[in-house]
Amino acid sequence: MMDNHLVKIPIHFDDFPLYKLGMSFDGWEKRAVATIGHNAFTAFALHDCYADFWLPHYSAFLKKIESLGTFKTLDQVTNEVFFAHAV
């Protein structure tokens, strides 16, 4: 979404529940996969300060979700939105 010449990218989920709620990685992953599967576009964030919770599972998680869409950096998404609004 573009607002006042700024691209705003909504983050659908992050790793905070692993830390704050004590959620298991398996439970978190199921919610993440469901979220990705039910949205045409999904942006999520992983914080390095919570890496102990997700880093051991990271490679397997990426393999699991790679079939659900196309990976893009936030820079790529920003460029696509920005250029879609160019006159």
C-alpha positions in Angstrom: 0.0 0.0 0.0 1.2 3.5 -0.8 0.3 6.4 1.5 1.6 9.9 1.1 4.5 8.7 -1.1 5.5 6.0 1.4 5.2 2.3 0.8 3.6 0.6 3.9 4.1 -3.1 4.2 1.8 -4.8 6.8 3.6 -7.5 8.8 1.2 -10.4 9.3 3.1 -12.2 12.0 6.5 -12.3 13.8 8.4 -14.4 16.3 7.3 -12.5 19.4 4.8 -15.2 20.5 7.7 -17.6 20.7 9.2 -15.4 23.3 6.4 -13.6 25.1 3.7 -16.3 25.0 6.0 -19.3 25.3 4.5 -20.7 22.1 6.1 -23.9 20.8 7.8 -23.6 17.4 5.5 -26.3 16.0 2.4 -24.3 17.0 4.0 -21.0 15.7 4.9 -22.7 12.4 1.4 -24.1 11.9 -0.1 -20.6 12.4 2.5 -19.1 10.1 1.8 -21.7 7.3 -1.9 -21.1 7.7 -1.5 -17.4 7.5 0.7 -17.6 4.4 -1.7 -20.1 2.8 -4.7 -17.9 3.3 -3.2 -14.6 1.9 -2.1 -13.6 -1.6 0.7 -11.6 0.1 2.2 -12.2 3.5 5.1 -10.3 5.1 6.6 -11.6 8.3 9.4 -10.6 10.6 12.0 -12.6 12.5 14.1 -10.8 15.1 17.6 -11.7 15.8 17.1 -11.2 19.6 14.6 -14.2 19.5 16.8 -16.3 17.2 17.3 -19.0 19.8 13.6 -19.8 19.4 13.5 -20.2 15.6 17.1 -20.5 14.2 17.4 -24.2 14.7 14.2 -24.7 12.6 14.9 -21.9 10.1 16.1 -24.0 7.1 13.2 -26.5 7.4 10.7 -23.7 7.8 11.9 -22.0 4.6 11.7 -25.3 2.7 8.1 -25.8 4.0 6.9 -22.4 2.9 8.8 -22.0 -0.3 6.0 -23.9 -2.2 3.4 -21.4 -0.9 4.6 -18.4 -2.8 7.6 -16.4 -4.0 10.2 -15.0 -1.6 10.9 -11.3 -2.0 12.9 -8.8 0.0 11.1 -5.8 1.4 13.1 -3.7 -1.0 11.7 -5.7 -3.9 8.1 -5.3 -2.6 8.7 -1.6 -2.1 10.0 -1.1 -5.6 7.0 -3.0 -7.1 4.5 -0.9 -5.2 6.4 2.4 -5.9 6.7 1.7 -9.6 3.0 0.6 -9.8 2.1 4.1 -8.7 4.5 5.9 -11.1 2.9 8.2 -13.5 
